[in-house]
């Protein structure tokens, strides 16, 4: 009987100690209103940030002057130049609230977000759900608020939400409370952008446009469709990916190009890698058999 009581007492103390430590860790962290000065090299200046804004610093993507050019997609480039790049670079007083890139996987939606960053020399703040979603009550809302307040401090800025259907799918009565709360907070902050005439633009990507909540679509009204590459784009992409191996590119026939219709840009990139790889150790490899594996 005594041993049972001792075990219970030790277990009770263990839980009490764990609770005490967790509370101390939470309370010892910076308060939302506690500010710190952070130097950001890209801007060559200090910013006064709160705890949550400071935690998001690593999610900022800065322009990369060594980035590769995107092959093809001239129509999409033209739309993005007119809707985003020119307004941002020319300091126009109007920007679309938000833009949704939609289309099949592997068609370059995320790559085009980086394309905008490099063309405008404007940073991109990645809305990473892994960073935003926090297990402690109320923390997620503070991180969402911090995304927009940080973007406001470093504007002009792009807020990028990859796979937006995972964050803002149609709301349902079956959703957990914290999920609905997160969506509501996001929508409120998106409203704040349009009312402040700020130089902030939100870009989301999705493979499932129809799955996105209607309220989110109302705030991000501009849609750009990323379709699978055309035959001309396929040829240009193979030529680009095999630019250092023109002999291999010349092995590709019209039938090979035609067999790639329906494949994505990432598929063509992977096929090119496999052609290069097989050419190193298999003198009798078949390009058509490589392509067939991706159909």
BAFI-3210 file (N, C-alpha, C; in Angstrom, 3 decimals, decimal comma, padded with zeros to 6 digits):
// residues 295
n [1|2|3|4|5|6|7|8|9|10|11|12|13|14|15|16|17|18|19|20|21|22|23|24|25|26|27|28|29|30|31|32|33|34|35|36|37|38|39|40|41|42|43|44|45|46|47|48|49|50|51|52|53|54|55|56|57|58|59|60|61|62|63|64|65|66|67|68|69|70|71|72|73|74|75|76|77|78|79|80|81|82|83|84|85|86|87|88|89|90|91|92|93|94|95|96|97|98|99|100|101|102|103|104|105|106|107|108|109|110|111|112|113|114|115|116|117|118|119|120|121|122|123|124|125|126|127|128|129|130|131|132|133|134|135|136|137|138|139|140|141|142|143|144|145|146|147|148|149|150|151|152|153|154|155|156|157|158|159|160|161|162|163|164|165|166|167|168|169|170|171|172|173|174|175|176|177|178|179|180|181|182|183|184|185|186|187|188|189|190|191|192|193|194|195|196|197|198|199|200|201|202|203|204|205|206|207|208|209|210|211|212|213|214|215|216|217|218|219|220|221|222|223|224|225|226|227|228|229|230|231|232|233|234|235|236|237|238|239|240|241|242|243|244|245|246|247|248|249|250|251|252|253|254|255|256|257|258|259|260|261|262|263|264|265|266|267|268|269|270|271|272|273|274|275|276|277|278|279|280|281|282|283|284|285|286|287|288|289|290|291|292|293|294|295]
n.u [000,836|001,937|003,985|002,513|001,341|003,661|004,543|002,419|002,674|005,183|004,655|002,756|004,323|006,059|004,406|003,589|006,027|006,700|004,611|005,146|007,652|006,988|005,222|006,973|008,719|007,051|006,223|008,638|009,426|009,630|007,278|004,433|004,405|006,925|009,734|012,410|015,484|016,410|018,837|018,633|020,272|019,715|018,153|019,759|019,387|018,013|015,270|012,445|011,141|008,614|008,378|007,136|007,283|010,042|010,605|009,850|011,706|013,496|011,915|011,860|012,478|015,021|015,961|017,685|020,372|021,600|019,751|018,046|016,757|013,302|012,021|010,056|006,459|005,518|003,098|002,131|004,187|003,810|001,296|001,933|003,899|002,368|000,393|001,693|004,597|005,204|003,434|004,576|007,289|007,039|005,829|003,028|-000,272|-002,025|-002,693|-003,410|-005,421|-004,786|-003,295|-003,963|-002,166|-002,913|-003,195|-002,034|000,176|003,714|004,033|005,365|004,461|005,313|007,905|007,526|006,835|009,274|010,447|009,146|010,142|012,867|012,715|011,599|013,164|012,285|011,550|010,271|007,888|007,496|004,620|004,550|003,013|003,949|005,438|003,574|001,385|000,760|001,067|000,199|-002,499|-003,920|-001,518|-001,170|-002,823|-001,484|000,903|-000,034|-000,974|001,486|002,816|001,632|002,055|004,837|005,334|004,256|006,100|008,424|007,694|007,886|006,504|006,077|003,685|003,735|001,822|002,026|000,412|-002,304|-004,832|-004,629|-004,488|-006,645|-009,117|-012,572|-014,667|-016,103|-018,669|-017,682|-015,041|-012,284|-012,144|-009,813|-008,868|-010,853|-010,663|-008,079|-008,373|-010,236|-008,761|-006,778|-008,270|-009,221|-006,851|-006,060|-008,030|-007,174|-004,964|-005,965|-007,270|-005,363|-003,859|-001,369|001,923|001,853|001,463|-000,410|000,295|-000,914|-000,688|-002,138|-003,332|-005,905|-008,242|-011,008|-011,409|-010,882|-011,815|-014,702|-014,731|-012,034|-011,417|-012,819|-011,257|-008,878|-008,899|-007,805|-006,843|-004,413|-003,847|-001,887|-001,005|-000,227|002,901|003,227|003,855|005,934|007,052|007,937|009,989|011,756|012,380|013,665|015,866|017,050|017,578|019,339|021,463|024,201|024,837|024,572|024,647|023,091|020,619|020,100|019,471|016,853|013,671|010,892|008,756|009,434|009,167|006,438|005,391|005,757|003,798|001,393|002,850|004,456|006,484|008,371|008,478|009,715|012,147|013,123|013,212|015,211|017,391|017,592|018,206|020,751|022,027|021,779|023,246|025,801|026,522|025,262|025,361|023,463|021,003|017,502|015,726|012,980|011,967|012,585|010,987|008,479|008,109|007,133|004,620]
n.v [-001,202|001,210|001,468|001,806|004,279|005,850|005,649|006,926|009,456|010,241|010,274|012,302|014,477|014,566|015,270|017,756|019,126|019,141|020,691|023,116|023,801|024,074|026,248|028,211|028,402|029,381|031,821|033,089|033,766|036,337|038,985|039,868|042,610|043,398|044,858|044,492|045,498|044,855|044,260|044,285|043,169|043,408|045,703|047,447|048,641|049,140|047,479|047,776|045,209|042,930|039,961|037,921|038,847|038,901|036,177|035,432|036,293|034,565|033,540|035,264|035,806|036,917|038,873|037,084|037,409|035,570|033,851|031,517|031,975|031,787|029,482|029,896|030,344|032,901|034,314|034,235|035,584|038,111|038,792|038,861|040,824|043,108|043,137|042,934|043,408|045,887|047,765|047,600|048,322|050,831|052,318|052,667|053,609|051,594|048,199|044,770|043,160|040,524|037,649|034,579|031,846|029,208|025,762|022,644|020,405|021,099|023,054|025,441|027,404|028,187|028,867|031,138|033,010|033,547|034,575|037,044|038,305|038,599|040,174|042,539|043,248|043,068|041,906|038,668|037,398|034,446|032,681|030,409|027,562|025,793|027,339|029,203|027,833|027,056|025,187|026,283|027,964|030,706|031,596|031,137|033,012|035,337|035,007|035,050|037,671|038,896|038,273|040,011|042,493|042,590|042,495|044,972|046,661|046,225|046,825|047,874|044,620|041,084|038,765|035,402|032,551|029,332|026,469|027,211|026,188|024,372|025,942|027,687|026,263|025,482|026,642|024,844|023,457|021,321|021,776|022,140|024,317|025,959|025,889|027,181|029,642|030,428|030,760|032,850|034,936|035,274|036,175|038,623|040,081|040,219|041,915|044,229|044,995|046,018|048,280|050,062|051,153|050,022|048,867|046,074|042,815|039,877|036,589|033,530|029,966|027,142|023,834|023,274|025,125|025,301|024,387|026,348|028,652|030,730|033,288|033,871|033,878|036,136|038,126|037,728|038,283|038,011|035,701|033,549|031,272|028,418|026,485|023,221|022,761|023,864|022,381|023,802|025,051|022,776|021,831|024,019|023,932|021,438|022,009|023,962|022,645|020,732|022,138|022,068|019,746|019,277|017,257|015,234|016,504|016,681|014,092|013,793|013,238|014,303|012,722|012,113|014,632|015,072|012,998|013,988|015,787|016,863|016,398|017,924|020,898|020,282|017,548|017,368|018,487|016,513|014,304|015,169|015,163|012,416|011,513|012,639|011,268|008,505|008,549|008,509|005,965|004,057|003,164|002,400|003,408|004,281|007,064|007,348|005,323|006,284|008,566|007,357|006,367|008,442|008,966]
n.w [000,000|000,799|-001,056|-003,369|-002,866|-002,805|-005,442|-006,717|-005,621|-006,559|-009,289|-009,352|-008,540|-010,708|-012,869|-011,928|-011,880|-014,611|-015,629|-014,330|-015,424|-018,151|-018,012|-017,069|-019,226|-021,232|-020,112|-019,803|-022,290|-024,828|-024,591|-026,632|-026,950|-026,349|-027,717|-030,067|-031,633|-034,912|-037,333|-040,792|-043,498|-046,264|-046,510|-045,303|-042,779|-039,458|-037,882|-035,784|-034,061|-032,858|-030,779|-032,336|-034,951|-035,212|-035,123|-037,631|-039,413|-040,705|-042,671|-044,757|-048,130|-050,127|-053,053|-055,648|-057,511|-059,088|-060,060|-062,236|-065,548|-066,493|-068,745|-071,616|-071,250|-071,993|-072,158|-069,523|-068,245|-069,342|-068,244|-065,505|-065,464|-066,083|-064,064|-061,603|-061,492|-062,893|-061,515|-058,905|-059,252|-060,414|-058,487|-058,423|-057,308|-057,049|-056,620|-057,235|-054,762|-054,167|-055,726|-057,262|-058,227|-060,247|-061,247|-062,763|-060,854|-060,766|-062,725|-062,456|-060,654|-058,050|-058,699|-060,231|-058,338|-057,157|-059,394|-059,623|-057,346|-058,020|-060,313|-059,416|-057,320|-054,733|-051,464|-050,445|-048,273|-046,798|-046,159|-044,036|-043,021|-041,153|-039,458|-038,648|-037,437|-034,169|-031,154|-028,774|-027,217|-028,852|-029,941|-032,680|-033,987|-033,310|-034,692|-037,333|-037,464|-037,132|-039,510|-041,358|-040,152|-040,119|-042,868|-043,508|-042,326|-043,789|-046,326|-049,822|-050,348|-050,812|-049,857|-049,613|-050,162|-050,309|-051,711|-051,049|-050,709|-048,693|-046,475|-046,576|-047,257|-048,127|-045,573|-042,841|-040,712|-039,473|-039,065|-036,803|-033,936|-033,735|-036,331|-037,879|-036,636|-037,351|-040,127|-040,156|-038,958|-040,863|-043,073|-042,077|-041,830|-044,476|-045,441|-044,244|-045,733|-048,168|-047,307|-046,506|-048,551|-049,092|-050,095|-050,465|-051,588|-051,898|-052,796|-053,786|-054,252|-055,891|-056,620|-056,729|-057,318|-056,981|-054,426|-052,639|-050,090|-050,454|-049,405|-049,269|-051,985|-052,706|-051,696|-052,976|-055,977|-058,484|-060,874|-062,190|-064,643|-064,816|-067,249|-068,655|-070,389|-073,813|-077,084|-078,298|-076,053|-074,711|-076,394|-076,198|-073,478|-073,182|-074,755|-073,217|-070,724|-071,609|-072,556|-072,285|-073,450|-076,352|-078,228|-077,118|-077,019|-079,736|-080,270|-079,648|-081,015|-083,163|-082,440|-079,811|-078,588|-079,016|-077,500|-075,012|-074,535|-072,294|-070,075|-067,215|-066,544|-064,584|-064,923|-067,432|-066,832|-065,088|-066,815|-068,555|-066,808|-066,350|-068,904|-069,209|-067,131|-067,858|-070,193|-069,333|-068,486|-070,043|-073,183|-074,967|-074,299|-074,279|-075,244|-075,618|-073,998|-071,496|-071,404|-071,511|-068,958|-067,518|-068,347]
ca.u [000,000|002,829|004,692|001,555|001,235|004,920|004,528|001,444|003,232|006,264|004,006|002,134|005,406|006,601|003,482|003,651|007,291|006,604|003,710|005,849|008,688|006,350|004,711|008,118|009,238|006,119|006,213|009,952|009,609|009,278|005,867|004,137|004,649|008,346|010,354|013,862|015,969|017,045|019,439|018,439|021,316|019,168|017,664|020,831|018,805|017,441|013,821|011,955|010,238|008,222|008,832|006,574|007,880|011,432|010,635|009,535|012,791|014,083|010,983|011,964|013,325|015,512|016,304|018,884|020,804|022,110|018,643|017,939|015,612|012,225|011,897|008,678|005,427|005,521|001,789|002,066|005,143|003,171|000,267|002,580|004,552|001,365|-000,393|002,495|005,946|005,167|002,901|005,497|008,504|006,702|005,175|001,630|-001,086|-002,990|-002,203|-004,458|-005,371|-004,064|-003,314|-003,858|-001,638|-003,523|-002,906|-001,513|001,479|004,922|003,953|006,173|003,748|006,202|009,067|007,168|006,869|010,683|010,675|008,693|011,106|014,103|012,439|011,235|014,134|011,454|011,572|009,065|007,687|006,849|003,614|004,810|002,064|004,715|005,841|002,395|000,521|001,425|000,238|-000,319|-003,729|-003,773|-000,252|-001,310|-003,388|-000,442|001,853|-000,679|-000,929|002,886|003,160|001,174|002,702|006,223|005,272|003,993|007,326|009,469|007,103|007,076|006,751|005,149|003,374|003,552|001,144|002,072|-000,660|-003,255|-006,020|-004,405|-004,671|-007,980|-010,134|-013,936|-014,956|-017,160|-019,040|-016,904|-013,676|-011,961|-012,249|-008,580|-008,736|-011,736|-010,120|-006,921|-008,880|-010,863|-007,694|-006,122|-009,167|-009,249|-005,598|-006,096|-008,859|-006,379|-004,062|-006,685|-007,756|-004,246|-003,099|000,006|002,661|001,938|000,604|-000,433|000,261|-001,146|-000,657|-002,985|-003,688|-007,341|-008,872|-012,399|-011,432|-010,565|-012,969|-015,238|-014,321|-010,648|-011,459|-013,297|-010,139|-007,816|-009,813|-007,087|-006,382|-003,571|-003,838|-000,635|-001,331|000,911|003,639|002,890|004,906|007,075|007,684|008,619|011,253|012,640|012,834|014,675|017,066|017,669|018,092|020,437|022,258|025,621|024,977|023,797|024,545|021,946|019,407|019,879|018,933|015,401|012,918|009,566|007,904|009,768|008,538|004,983|005,071|005,875|002,608|000,656|003,772|004,724|007,862|009,238|008,672|010,696|013,426|013,559|013,566|016,517|018,402|017,762|018,922|022,156|022,544|021,904|024,289|027,111|026,871|024,521|025,508|022,317|019,767|016,422|015,057|011,531|011,621|012,659|009,779|007,292|007,964|006,476|003,277]
ca.v [000,000|002,348|001,587|002,361|005,705|006,487|005,747|007,957|010,737|010,564|010,601|013,610|015,468|014,636|016,080|019,117|019,711|019,378|021,830|024,297|024,131|024,557|027,585|029,122|028,605|030,254|033,155|033,709|034,227|037,741|039,330|040,407|044,042|043,644|045,114|044,382|046,072|043,847|044,808|043,446|043,597|043,768|047,089|048,229|049,446|048,426|047,464|047,449|044,075|042,201|038,568|037,113|039,345|038,467|034,737|035,240|036,847|033,518|033,213|036,270|035,422|038,120|038,669|036,316|037,870|034,428|032,952|031,132|032,501|030,830|029,233|029,867|031,017|034,331|034,883|034,424|036,651|039,374|039,088|039,194|042,127|044,175|043,124|042,979|043,977|047,316|048,573|047,632|049,047|052,220|052,960|053,004|053,600|050,499|046,830|043,800|042,690|039,262|036,880|033,132|031,053|027,885|024,871|021,323|020,409|021,095|023,995|026,634|028,441|028,677|029,463|032,478|033,913|033,965|035,398|038,397|038,834|038,986|041,237|043,778|043,471|043,226|040,642|037,830|036,831|033,148|032,338|028,987|027,066|025,113|028,389|029,922|027,028|026,824|024,344|027,035|028,701|032,123|031,924|031,124|034,301|036,359|034,818|035,536|039,131|039,310|038,170|041,218|043,670|042,585|042,895|046,407|047,361|046,093|047,036|046,941|043,234|040,068|037,674|034,231|031,436|028,151|025,492|027,993|025,382|023,707|026,926|028,307|025,486|025,865|026,490|023,869|023,321|020,193|022,222|022,408|025,747|026,697|025,977|028,269|030,887|030,776|031,259|034,148|035,908|035,514|036,994|039,972|040,760|040,512|043,116|045,367|045,412|046,821|049,538|050,930|051,559|049,601|048,220|044,657|041,996|038,464|035,629|032,163|028,954|025,991|022,902|023,016|026,436|025,143|024,001|027,503|029,304|031,826|034,560|034,081|034,245|037,513|039,007|037,498|038,165|037,822|034,321|033,278|029,827|027,832|025,240|022,382|023,397|023,554|021,661|024,723|025,194|021,512|021,841|025,045|023,489|020,407|022,671|024,663|021,692|019,962|023,119|021,690|018,447|019,446|015,967|014,520|017,198|016,340|012,737|013,863|013,299|014,924|011,796|012,284|015,881|014,860|012,102|014,754|016,628|016,399|016,373|019,245|021,390|019,516|016,242|017,533|018,681|015,217|013,481|015,658|014,654|010,985|011,364|012,924|010,206|007,264|008,703|008,317|004,554|003,146|003,672|001,974|003,812|004,741|008,265|007,108|004,494|007,178|009,402|006,541|006,153|009,617|009,080]
ca.w [000,000|000,899|-002,327|-004,332|-002,544|-003,207|-006,902|-007,064|-005,203|-007,506|-010,552|-009,148|-008,549|-012,066|-013,669|-011,416|-012,314|-016,048|-015,813|-013,859|-016,406|-019,384|-017,735|-016,988|-020,580|-021,949|-019,509|-019,921|-023,669|-025,020|-024,753|-027,958|-026,975|-026,136|-029,010|-030,204|-032,881|-035,757|-038,547|-041,967|-044,433|-047,572|-046,442|-044,677|-041,705|-038,317|-037,741|-034,446|-034,234|-031,658|-030,731|-033,416|-036,197|-035,225|-035,427|-039,046|-040,228|-041,546|-043,745|-045,811|-049,261|-050,777|-054,467|-055,972|-058,824|-059,846|-060,377|-063,636|-066,287|-066,745|-070,172|-072,098|-070,466|-072,346|-071,842|-068,066|-067,929|-069,712|-067,244|-064,231|-065,650|-066,049|-062,831|-060,374|-061,568|-063,236|-060,396|-057,769|-059,617|-060,770|-057,332|-058,678|-056,097|-057,068|-056,780|-056,900|-053,369|-054,134|-056,960|-057,063|-059,329|-060,158|-062,364|-062,365|-060,170|-061,587|-063,848|-062,206|-059,886|-056,990|-059,368|-060,693|-057,180|-057,060|-060,590|-059,282|-056,370|-058,697|-061,283|-058,716|-056,234|-053,538|-050,711|-050,331|-046,936|-046,988|-045,153|-043,816|-042,027|-040,094|-038,520|-038,172|-036,575|-032,889|-030,291|-027,639|-027,522|-029,152|-030,574|-034,141|-034,399|-033,168|-035,787|-038,562|-037,370|-037,288|-040,930|-042,043|-039,560|-040,603|-044,280|-043,527|-041,937|-044,809|-047,649|-050,601|-049,963|-051,301|-048,933|-050,464|-049,503|-051,168|-051,445|-050,254|-050,423|-047,412|-045,413|-046,675|-047,958|-047,738|-044,145|-042,556|-039,303|-038,942|-038,778|-035,409|-033,608|-034,028|-037,786|-038,293|-036,093|-038,167|-041,407|-039,909|-038,731|-042,149|-043,887|-041,499|-042,156|-045,910|-045,572|-043,799|-046,810|-049,165|-046,726|-046,126|-049,736|-048,858|-051,174|-050,119|-052,428|-051,500|-053,899|-053,345|-055,306|-055,611|-057,694|-056,572|-057,159|-056,532|-053,017|-051,802|-049,489|-051,265|-048,807|-049,680|-053,403|-052,816|-051,348|-053,963|-057,115|-059,745|-061,034|-063,363|-064,887|-065,289|-067,948|-069,018|-071,493|-075,198|-077,809|-078,472|-074,737|-074,417|-077,150|-075,618|-072,165|-073,408|-075,264|-072,085|-069,748|-072,231|-073,285|-072,237|-074,120|-077,579|-078,923|-076,552|-077,459|-081,144|-080,348|-079,457|-082,270|-083,066|-081,683|-078,393|-078,146|-079,002|-076,385|-073,762|-074,363|-071,118|-068,941|-066,641|-066,678|-063,685|-065,558|-068,505|-066,153|-064,573|-067,975|-069,016|-065,863|-066,569|-070,180|-068,904|-066,274|-068,640|-071,213|-068,706|-068,262|-070,927|-074,549|-075,767|-073,627|-075,157|-074,750|-075,614|-072,836|-070,333|-071,437|-071,253|-067,510|-066,944|-068,910]
c.u [000,870|003,557|003,778|001,409|002,479|004,974|003,582|001,989|004,337|005,688|003,381|003,191|005,966|005,717|003,507|004,897|007,250|005,717|004,400|006,887|008,069|005,813|005,835|008,662|008,365|006,220|007,542|010,230|009,172|007,775|005,663|004,503|006,105|009,041|011,865|014,256|016,757|017,570|019,240|019,325|020,756|018,714|018,715|020,293|018,268|015,917|013,471|010,860|009,819|008,666|008,389|007,125|009,323|011,560|010,399|010,641|013,364|013,179|010,972|012,927|013,708|015,890|017,629|019,294|021,326|021,010|018,561|016,664|014,581|012,034|010,427|007,744|005,373|004,208|001,662|003,022|004,522|002,113|000,892|003,286|003,555|000,647|000,443|003,775|005,923|004,576|003,869|006,726|008,213|006,008|003,762|000,842|-002,122|-002,278|-003,389|-004,302|-004,529|-004,234|-003,179|-003,329|-002,240|-003,210|-002,330|-000,184|002,626|004,923|004,627|005,526|004,651|007,416|008,767|007,092|008,294|011,066|010,282|009,675|012,345|013,894|012,172|012,273|013,427|011,418|010,213|009,021|006,863|005,900|003,688|003,918|002,777|005,182|004,625|001,607|001,279|000,487|-000,361|-001,505|-003,424|-002,505|-000,372|-001,826|-002,336|000,593|001,263|-000,647|000,489|003,336|002,823|001,817|004,166|006,268|005,054|005,258|008,384|008,948|007,928|007,504|005,688|004,940|002,995|002,961|001,083|000,996|-001,737|-004,519|-005,877|-004,617|-006,105|-008,903|-011,511|-014,157|-016,164|-017,443|-018,265|-015,467|-013,485|-011,936|-010,998|-008,349|-009,599|-011,207|-008,937|-007,369|-009,487|-009,815|-006,993|-006,967|-009,213|-007,997|-005,493|-006,950|-008,059|-005,441|-004,762|-007,095|-006,632|-003,449|-001,625|000,610|002,920|000,988|000,721|-000,543|000,088|-001,056|-001,551|-003,119|-005,200|-008,071|-010,278|-012,516|-011,260|-011,836|-013,396|-014,812|-012,872|-010,598|-011,926|-012,182|-008,964|-008,514|-009,112|-006,520|-005,537|-003,433|-002,502|-000,963|-000,058|001,602|003,184|004,060|006,147|007,818|008,474|009,982|012,248|013,199|013,875|015,994|017,816|018,318|019,273|021,400|023,747|025,888|024,131|023,660|023,343|020,641|019,069|019,348|017,406|014,694|011,588|008,603|008,158|009,101|007,022|004,553|005,139|004,687|001,750|001,529|004,023|006,178|008,815|009,485|009,767|012,095|013,985|013,952|014,947|017,640|018,668|018,469|020,414|022,783|022,777|023,021|025,685|027,507|026,155|024,522|024,303|020,977|018,769|015,722|013,553|011,108|011,683|011,390|008,547|007,051|007,203|005,060|002,226]
c.v [001,252|002,587|002,190|003,863|006,458|006,673|006,862|009,341|011,192|010,979|011,998|014,713|015,664|015,510|017,533|019,839|020,049|020,577|023,137|024,755|024,704|025,973|028,611|029,431|029,555|031,680|033,871|034,212|035,681|037,918|039,944|041,890|044,389|043,761|044,941|044,983|045,015|044,520|043,819|043,991|044,081|045,224|048,038|049,163|048,538|048,541|047,112|046,406|043,507|040,745|037,778|037,542|038,872|036,985|034,459|035,728|035,807|033,111|034,269|035,764|036,690|037,833|037,939|036,663|036,737|033,454|032,693|031,708|031,400|030,710|029,152|030,695|032,517|035,010|035,175|035,533|038,011|039,772|039,549|040,546|043,268|044,278|043,381|043,788|045,473|048,172|048,689|048,492|050,525|052,974|053,452|052,893|052,483|049,175|045,898|043,339|041,432|038,533|035,404|032,505|029,658|027,067|023,567|021,434|020,451|022,062|025,337|027,724|029,042|029,381|030,886|033,474|034,439|034,839|036,857|039,068|039,367|040,113|042,578|044,191|043,748|041,898|039,945|037,244|035,567|032,843|030,822|028,474|026,360|026,113|029,018|029,121|026,645|026,067|025,109|027,905|030,179|032,495|032,003|032,455|035,409|036,241|035,308|037,063|039,640|039,240|039,488|042,479|043,757|043,011|044,403|047,202|047,317|046,360|048,021|045,490|042,333|039,054|036,471|033,070|030,241|027,158|026,117|027,213|024,613|024,634|027,436|027,510|025,939|025,621|025,581|023,842|022,179|020,572|022,419|023,918|026,505|026,842|027,118|029,619|031,366|031,373|032,655|035,240|036,265|036,429|038,439|040,754|041,070|041,745|044,359|045,884|046,371|048,179|050,529|051,470|051,192|048,972|046,762|043,908|040,545|037,591|034,236|031,204|027,787|025,115|022,699|024,327|026,326|024,796|025,197|028,190|030,531|033,189|034,892|034,507|035,688|038,509|038,862|037,207|037,856|036,410|034,209|031,774|029,384|026,480|024,440|022,965|022,935|022,822|022,533|024,898|023,938|021,464|022,823|024,614|022,378|021,032|023,381|023,678|020,882|020,877|022,798|020,343|018,474|018,143|015,173|015,177|016,824|014,921|012,719|014,039|014,027|014,038|011,926|013,542|015,709|013,969|012,808|015,695|016,038|016,271|017,797|019,648|020,603|018,112|016,318|017,741|017,343|014,272|013,870|015,149|013,178|010,698|011,582|011,795|008,918|007,357|008,451|006,851|003,575|003,703|003,322|002,369|004,369|005,943|008,036|006,272|005,306|008,013|008,619|006,309|007,307|009,806|008,517]
c.w [000,000|-000,424|-003,398|-004,130|-002,993|-004,732|-007,361|-006,766|-006,167|-008,860|-010,488|-009,204|-009,955|-012,957|-013,229|-011,881|-013,805|-016,351|-015,441|-014,890|-017,679|-019,198|-017,688|-018,376|-021,373|-021,432|-019,658|-021,321|-023,768|-025,156|-026,126|-028,055|-026,711|-027,486|-028,962|-031,544|-033,643|-037,020|-039,693|-043,079|-045,757|-047,608|-045,879|-043,594|-040,599|-038,335|-036,300|-034,581|-032,891|-031,786|-031,958|-034,770|-036,316|-035,579|-036,910|-039,980|-041,186|-042,698|-044,849|-046,884|-050,007|-052,227|-054,641|-057,395|-059,711|-060,244|-061,882|-064,255|-066,488|-068,258|-070,570|-071,230|-070,734|-071,988|-070,347|-067,643|-068,223|-068,689|-065,933|-064,324|-065,487|-064,708|-061,577|-060,535|-061,865|-062,119|-059,220|-058,069|-059,850|-059,645|-057,648|-057,376|-056,096|-057,350|-056,568|-055,461|-053,245|-055,454|-056,606|-058,343|-059,211|-061,409|-061,858|-061,627|-061,174|-062,742|-063,549|-061,395|-058,799|-057,588|-059,816|-059,543|-056,999|-058,254|-060,305|-058,321|-057,073|-059,701|-060,605|-057,667|-054,907|-052,788|-050,669|-048,931|-047,082|-045,832|-044,952|-042,693|-040,885|-039,038|-037,855|-037,142|-035,305|-031,958|-029,114|-028,052|-027,755|-029,896|-032,091|-034,650|-034,328|-034,275|-037,108|-038,599|-037,633|-038,742|-041,627|-041,457|-039,987|-042,066|-044,400|-043,210|-043,034|-046,222|-048,483|-050,368|-050,570|-050,189|-049,781|-049,671|-050,458|-050,739|-050,560|-049,918|-049,116|-046,229|-045,397|-047,580|-047,464|-046,251|-043,932|-041,062|-038,642|-038,617|-037,273|-035,180|-034,030|-035,529|-038,324|-037,835|-036,932|-039,503|-041,247|-039,723|-040,031|-043,024|-043,390|-041,887|-043,643|-046,191|-045,225|-044,869|-047,756|-048,617|-046,429|-047,307|-049,617|-050,099|-050,803|-051,041|-051,984|-052,743|-053,311|-054,515|-054,905|-056,854|-057,733|-056,301|-056,592|-055,053|-052,086|-051,337|-050,309|-050,717|-049,161|-051,150|-053,581|-052,529|-052,320|-055,296|-058,438|-059,813|-062,306|-063,505|-065,473|-065,927|-068,209|-070,244|-072,871|-075,850|-077,985|-077,157|-074,374|-075,120|-076,538|-074,273|-072,279|-073,876|-074,141|-071,107|-070,283|-072,976|-073,280|-072,891|-075,399|-078,359|-078,419|-076,985|-078,897|-081,327|-080,209|-080,795|-082,059|-082,280|-080,185|-077,838|-078,026|-077,844|-075,034|-073,546|-073,232|-069,888|-068,457|-066,874|-065,792|-064,216|-066,622|-067,930|-065,665|-065,718|-068,497|-068,116|-066,097|-067,892|-069,960|-068,095|-067,066|-069,680|-070,662|-068,587|-069,189|-072,343|-075,423|-075,132|-074,634|-074,531|-074,639|-074,408|-071,553|-070,259|-071,058|-069,761|-066,836|-067,452|-067,967]
res [x|x|x|x|x|x|x|x|x|x|x|x|x|x|x|x|x|x|x|x|x|x|x|x|x|x|x|x|x|x|x|x|x|x|x|x|x|x|x|x|x|x|x|x|x|x|x|x|x|x|x|x|x|x|x|x|x|x|x|x|x|x|x|x|x|x|x|x|x|x|x|x|x|x|x|x|x|x|x|x|x|x|x|x|x|x|x|x|x|x|x|x|x|x|x|x|x|x|x|x|x|x|x|x|x|x|x|x|x|x|x|x|x|x|x|x|x|x|x|x|x|x|x|x|x|x|x|x|x|x|x|x|x|x|x|x|x|x|x|x|x|x|x|x|x|x|x|x|x|x|x|x|x|x|x|x|x|x|x|x|x|x|x|x|x|x|x|x|x|x|x|x|x|x|x|x|x|x|x|x|x|x|x|x|x|x|x|x|x|x|x|x|x|x|x|x|x|x|x|x|x|x|x|x|x|x|x|x|x|x|x|x|x|x|x|x|x|x|x|x|x|x|x|x|x|x|x|x|x|x|x|x|x|x|x|x|x|x|x|x|x|x|x|x|x|x|x|x|x|x|x|x|x|x|x|x|x|x|x|x|x|x|x|x|x|x|x|x|x|x|x|x|x|x|x|x|x|x|x|x|x|x|x|x|x|x|x|x|x|x|x|x|x|x|x]
***
